[in-house]
Amino acid sequence: MYALTFCYEACDGNSPYATTIAVSEDKDKLIAQMRECIDEDTQIDEDDEWDEDCNYHIFKKYGDTDVYLQHNAKTDLYTHYSISEVEVL
């Protein structure tokens, strides 16, 4: 079993948080889901460059399962998507 996790690393006094977006036995499905999320996050909002729901670019990428995004305007703001194997209890 695998889990796709999103982490908002926060800045400017905001609180960081992480959430599991999806779990699956099919790692490829999670990779596709992660790509969709990254595509949404890297869209540019021409009207609001400070929007934290988009306006990111890929900062670091480790294979298909570990990607860090950096905000284009708030350069100290990062988010992180990762896929990891998890144990189901």
C-alpha positions in Angstrom: 0.0 0.0 0.0 1.2 3.5 -0.9 0.2 7.0 0.3 0.4 10.3 -1.5 1.2 13.0 1.1 1.1 16.8 0.7 3.1 19.1 3.1 2.7 22.9 3.3 5.9 24.0 4.9 4.6 27.5 5.8 6.2 30.9 6.0 5.3 34.4 7.5 4.1 33.0 10.8 1.7 30.5 9.2 1.4 27.0 10.6 2.8 24.1 8.6 0.6 21.1 8.0 0.6 17.8 6.1 -2.2 15.7 4.8 -2.6 12.4 3.0 -4.3 13.0 -0.2 -4.8 9.4 -1.3 -3.8 5.8 -0.7 -3.6 3.0 -3.2 -2.0 -0.4 -3.9 -1.2 1.0 -7.4 1.8 3.3 -7.1 1.3 4.5 -10.7 -2.2 5.8 -9.9 -0.7 7.9 -7.1 2.1 9.2 -9.4 -0.6 10.3 -11.9 -2.6 12.0 -9.1 0.5 13.7 -7.8 1.3 15.1 -11.3 -2.3 16.5 -11.5 -1.8 18.2 -8.2 1.5 19.7 -9.3 0.0 20.8 -12.6 -2.6 22.8 -10.6 -0.1 24.2 -8.2 2.2 25.4 -11.0 -0.5 27.3 -12.8 0.1 31.1 -12.8 -2.5 33.4 -11.5 -1.9 36.6 -13.5 -4.3 38.6 -11.2 -2.7 37.5 -7.9 1.0 36.5 -7.9 0.8 36.0 -4.1 -2.0 33.3 -4.3 -0.6 30.4 -2.3 -2.9 27.9 -4.0 -0.9 28.2 -7.3 2.1 30.2 -8.6 4.7 27.6 -7.7 7.5 26.0 -9.7 9.3 22.7 -9.2 12.3 23.4 -7.0 13.6 19.8 -6.4 12.5 16.5 -7.8 13.7 13.1 -6.7 12.4 10.6 -9.2 8.6 10.3 -9.6 7.8 10.1 -5.9 9.3 13.1 -4.2 8.8 16.7 -5.4 9.4 20.1 -3.8 7.7 23.2 -5.1 8.8 26.8 -4.3 6.4 29.8 -4.6 7.3 32.3 -7.3 6.6 35.4 -5.2 7.0 34.1 -1.7 10.4 32.5 -2.2 10.6 31.2 1.4 7.4 29.2 0.9 7.7 25.6 -0.1 5.3 22.7 -0.5 6.2 19.0 -0.8 4.5 16.0 -2.4 5.7 12.5 -1.7 4.6 8.9 -2.2 5.8 6.4 0.3 5.0 2.8 1.1 2.8 2.5 4.2 1.7 -0.3 6.4 -2.1 -0.9 6.8 -3.0 -1.9 10.4 
